[in-house]
């Protein structure tokens, strides 16, 4: 069975794409540029052509989270494997692959309806990232998706897609967060329960930065601009990431993270953090009304 290598891209729909582009460049520091036909905005923060794609939508919505499987052969194996598990899988057509700057991909949904893609041949950029402020990003780290039942989602991702469990954090008896990985980074995917009455959604995308300076510069830059800070600077108890969350106009947050923990599959044993475990070992709290976990 082939393995998922890493997270690769996220595609979203936003109601104010021009406003998002402005926020992206002025606050986040990432270059944002439109496709030749203007239908999609690409956001770049590392060596790849883009990591985030924005399209116009009536309201915030997740279009796909794409993972890299490395080759066409691996993608075909994945397609056969998932179909054998009675999962509805479809091939992404050529025009959509061209829009996403990839060689090929298949798509399907998780139990909460989150659209997922497994692909290969993600285009790498030829030039350094033209950040709009002092910043250096290493890679995309992970996404956090909310779920109706985090145990059900854990089973789906571990049993069908080969994710490995890093740990659970039981914030309360009812708020149980799950952290899953596909490589040595502590997590590639985090799962949190939906708030009562809320639908599953993309809660944040983590970008792993090169230094602590990148986190702190981002914090003070956002403060100067009076941009909504979701949480941080702080430090998570399990992955040990020093973090800053900035709430975007797209209904999800961007996390700038430094010092994200690496795990050795040969020795790591999953941990269950008990109820009362804080989200920030330094004692920080949510600072923005727009920033909610579930």
C-alpha positions in Angstrom: 0.0 0.0 0.0 1.5 3.4 -1.0 1.8 6.2 1.6 0.6 9.8 1.6 3.8 11.8 1.7 2.6 15.3 2.8 0.0 17.9 2.6 0.2 19.9 -0.6 -2.6 22.4 -1.3 -5.8 23.8 0.0 -8.6 25.3 -2.2 -11.3 27.5 -0.7 -14.2 29.6 -1.8 -14.4 33.2 -0.4 -17.1 35.9 -0.7 -14.6 38.8 -1.1 -11.6 37.6 -3.1 -10.2 41.1 -3.6 -10.4 41.8 0.1 -8.7 38.5 0.9 -5.9 39.3 -1.6 -5.4 42.7 0.1 -5.3 41.1 3.5 -3.0 38.4 2.3 -0.4 40.8 1.0 -0.7 43.5 3.6 -1.1 41.4 6.8 0.1 37.9 6.1 2.9 38.9 3.9 2.2 36.3 1.2 2.2 37.2 -2.5 -1.3 36.6 -4.1 -1.7 36.6 -7.9 -4.5 35.7 -10.3 -4.6 33.1 -13.0 -4.6 34.4 -16.6 -8.4 34.1 -16.8 -8.9 35.7 -13.4 -11.0 32.8 -12.1 -8.6 31.8 -9.3 -6.2 33.5 -7.0 -3.1 31.7 -6.0 -1.3 32.3 -2.7 2.3 31.3 -2.4 4.4 31.0 0.8 7.1 28.5 0.0 8.9 26.8 -2.9 5.7 25.6 -4.6 3.8 27.5 -7.3 1.0 28.0 -4.7 -0.3 26.4 -1.5 -3.7 28.0 -1.3 -6.2 28.7 -4.1 -9.1 31.1 -3.7 -12.3 31.2 -5.8 -15.4 33.3 -5.6 -18.2 31.8 -3.5 -21.3 33.1 -1.8 -19.8 32.2 1.6 -16.8 30.6 3.0 -16.4 27.0 1.9 -13.7 24.3 1.6 -13.1 23.1 -2.0 -10.3 20.6 -1.3 -7.4 19.6 0.8 -4.9 17.9 -1.4 -2.2 15.5 -0.3 0.9 14.4 -2.3 1.3 10.7 -3.1 4.4 11.1 -5.3 3.5 9.4 -8.6 0.8 8.4 -11.0 1.3 4.8 -10.1 0.8 5.5 -6.4 -2.4 7.5 -7.2 -3.8 4.6 -9.2 -3.1 2.3 -6.3 -4.9 4.6 -4.0 -7.8 4.8 -6.3 -8.2 1.1 -6.4 -7.7 0.8 -2.7 -10.4 3.4 -1.9 -12.8 2.0 -4.4 -12.4 -1.5 -2.8 -13.6 0.1 0.4 -16.8 1.3 -1.3 -15.6 4.9 -1.3 -16.8 7.1 -4.2 -13.6 8.2 -6.0 -13.4 10.3 -9.1 -10.5 11.4 -11.3 -9.9 15.2 -11.4 -10.3 16.3 -15.0 -7.4 17.8 -17.1 -8.7 21.4 -17.0 -9.0 21.3 -13.2 -5.6 19.8 -12.8 -4.2 22.6 -15.0 -5.9 25.1 -12.8 -4.3 23.5 -9.7 -0.9 23.2 -11.3 -0.7 19.5 -10.8 -0.1 16.4 -13.0 -3.1 14.4 -11.7 -5.3 13.8 -8.8 -8.3 11.8 -7.5 -11.0 13.2 -5.2 -13.3 11.8 -2.6 -14.9 12.9 0.7 -14.3 12.1 4.4 -17.2 11.2 6.7 -18.0 14.8 7.3 -18.1 15.7 3.6 -14.7 17.4 3.6 -13.4 17.2 0.0 -10.0 15.5 -0.2 -7.6 14.9 -3.1 -4.6 12.6 -3.6 -2.4 13.9 -6.3 1.1 14.1 -7.7 3.3 16.4 -9.8 2.6 19.6 -7.8 4.4 22.4 -9.6 7.4 24.0 -8.0 8.1 27.7 -8.5 11.3 28.9 -10.2 11.9 32.1 -8.3 12.2 32.9 -4.6 9.0 33.9 -2.8 8.5 37.7 -3.1 7.2 38.2 0.5 5.6 41.6 1.1 7.3 41.9 4.6 10.3 40.3 6.4 9.3 36.6 6.5 10.6 33.2 5.7 8.3 30.1 5.5 9.6 26.6 5.3 6.5 24.7 4.3 2.8 24.0 4.8 2.5 22.2 8.1 -1.1 21.0 8.6 -4.8 21.8 8.5 -7.3 21.6 11.3 -10.8 20.4 10.2 -13.8 20.2 12.5 -15.8 17.0 12.6 -19.1 15.8 13.9 -17.4 12.8 15.5 -13.6 13.0 15.9 -13.4 9.2 16.8 -15.2 8.4 13.5 -12.9 10.7 11.6 -9.8 9.2 13.4 -10.9 5.7 12.2 -11.4 6.9 8.6 -8.0 8.6 8.3 -6.0 5.9 10.1 -7.7 2.8 8.7 -8.3 4.0 5.0 -5.6 6.6 4.4 -2.8 5.4 6.6 -2.4 8.4 8.9 -0.7 7.6 12.3 -2.0 8.8 15.6 0.2 11.2 17.4 -2.1 12.0 20.4 -5.4 13.1 21.7 -6.0 16.2 23.8 -9.2 16.0 25.9 -9.8 19.7 26.5 -13.0 18.8 28.3 -15.0 15.5 28.5 -16.8 16.6 25.3 -14.0 18.5 23.5 -11.6 15.9 22.2 -9.0 16.9 19.6 -7.1 14.3 17.5 -3.7 14.8 15.9 -2.6 12.7 13.0 0.6 12.5 10.9 1.9 11.1 7.6 5.6 11.9 8.1 7.8 12.9 11.0 6.0 16.2 11.7 3.9 15.8 14.8 0.7 16.3 12.8 -0.4 16.8 9.2 -4.1 16.9 10.2 -5.8 17.9 13.4 -9.5 17.2 14.1 -11.7 19.1 16.5 -15.4 18.6 17.3 -17.9 21.0 15.8 -19.6 23.5 18.1 -23.3 22.6 18.7 -25.3 23.7 15.6 -22.2 24.3 13.5 -21.2 22.4 10.3 -17.8 20.8 9.7 -15.3 23.3 8.3 -11.7 24.3 7.7 -10.6 26.0 11.0 -7.0 26.8 10.1 -4.0 26.2 7.9 -0.5 26.1 9.6 2.5 27.5 7.8 5.8 26.5 9.4 8.2 29.4 9.6 12.0 29.3 9.7 12.5 31.1 13.0 11.0 32.4 16.2 11.6 35.9 14.8 9.1 35.1 12.0 6.4 34.4 14.6 7.1 37.6 16.6 7.5 39.8 13.6 4.2 38.6 12.3 2.6 39.3 15.7 3.9 42.9 16.0 3.0 43.5 12.3 -0.6 42.4 12.9 -0.8 44.5 16.0 0.4 47.6 14.2 -2.3 47.1 11.5 -5.0 46.2 14.1 -5.6 42.9 12.3 -7.6 40.3 14.3 -5.3 38.0 16.3 -7.0 34.7 17.0 -4.5 33.5 19.5 -0.8 33.8 20.5 2.0 34.1 20.6 1.8 30.9 22.6 3.1 27.3 22.8 1.0 24.1 22.3 1.5 21.3 24.9 1.7 18.4 22.5 3.4 19.5 19.3 5.4 22.2 21.2 4.8 24.7 18.4 5.2 28.4 19.2 2.3 29.8 17.4 0.4 32.8 16.2 -3.1 32.6 14.7 -4.4 35.4 12.4 -8.0 35.3 11.5 -8.5 35.8 7.8 -11.5 37.2 5.9 -12.1 33.7 4.5 -13.6 32.3 7.7 -10.5 30.3 8.7 -7.2 31.3 10.4 -3.6 31.1 9.3 -1.2 29.8 12.0 2.4 30.9 11.9 4.3 28.1 13.7 7.9 27.5 14.8 9.6 24.6 16.5 7.0 22.0 15.5 7.9 18.7 17.1 9.1 15.7 15.0 8.3 12.1 16.0 10.1 8.8 15.4 7.6 6.1 14.4 9.9 3.5 15.9 9.6 4.8 19.4 6.6 7.2 19.6 3.6 6.0 21.7 0.4 8.0 21.3 -0.6 10.0 24.4 -4.0 11.1 25.7 -3.8 14.5 27.4 -6.4 14.7 30.1 -9.3 17.1 30.5 -8.1 20.5 31.6 -5.0 20.5 29.3 -4.6 24.0 28.1 -4.2 24.9 24.5 -1.3 27.2 25.4 1.2 26.2 28.1 2.0 29.9 28.6 -1.6 30.6 29.5 -2.6 32.6 26.5 -6.3 32.9 25.6 -8.3 33.5 22.5 -8.1 37.2 21.6 -10.6 37.6 18.7 -14.3 36.9 18.7 -14.0 35.6 15.1 -11.6 32.9 16.2 -13.4 29.7 17.4 -12.0 26.2 17.5 -15.1 24.2 16.7 
